[in-house]
Amino acid sequence: MIELELALDMRMTAAQVIEAVAREHPGLRDRVLDEQGELRRHVNIFIDGENARFLGGLSAQVSPDSEMWIHPSLSGGTHR
């Protein structure tokens, strides 16, 4: 888990959070965003438990007390 400290009155977009975290963890951006700067289709972002795709995507607002989770989609396995 990575914690990002924000000013109490500061709001950021999901894209700004990704960029802020990527400054400390350089490989993150390329794994989450495609060449056009859009969310990769196999990656899901959740803000306070809600899928960011339904909150405005990378423009979704993240408040200082929010939790934002980045999850790769999982697939595969075997069927019996």
N, C-alpha and C positions, 0 to 999 in steps of 0.2 A: 504494500500500500504506500502511496505517495501522498503527502499532505502539502497543500499549497496554501500559504498564508496570504490572506487578502485583507485589505482595510475593511472595517465594519460596514461602511456604506458603499463599498465597491461591488459592482456587478460586472460580470464578464460573459461573453458568449462561450459556447462549447469550443468553438474554433480558437478563441483566445486562450482558453485553459490548455488546450492541446499544445499550442505554441509555447506557452509559459513552461509547461512540463518538458517539452522537447528541448528547451535551452539547457536543462540539466541532464536530460536523457536523450541524446541526439538521434538515436535510431527509432524513436517512437513515432515521429511524424510520418516517415515513409511506410511504416507498418499500418498506420491508421488511415492516412489520407492517400488518395491516388495522385497521379501526375497533374491533374487539374485542380488539386486542392479539395476535392470532394471526398466524403466519407467512403471508404472502400465498402463494397457491398457485403463482404463477409465479416464486417465489424459492426458491432452494436454498441451504442452509447446510451447509458441510463442516467438520468438526472433525478435524484430523489425517488428512485424506483420506477420512473416513467421512461419509456423509450423516447430518446431525443428525436427520432424521425417524426414523431407525432407532436413534438413541441417546437418545431421549426428547424430541425436538423442542426447543422453547425451554428445556426443563428440563435439557438435556444439559449435562454438566459440562465446563468448559474450564479446564485447568490453566495455570499461568504459562508453561510451555514449549510449550503447544499453539499450533497455527496454526488460525485460523478464517477461512474464506473465505465470502463472500456472493456468490452468482451469480444473476443473473436467468436464467430459462429462455429458451432461444432456440428459435424456430420460424420457419417460413416457408421461403422459397426457392422454387425452381422445380424441377419434375420434368421430365425429358426422356424 
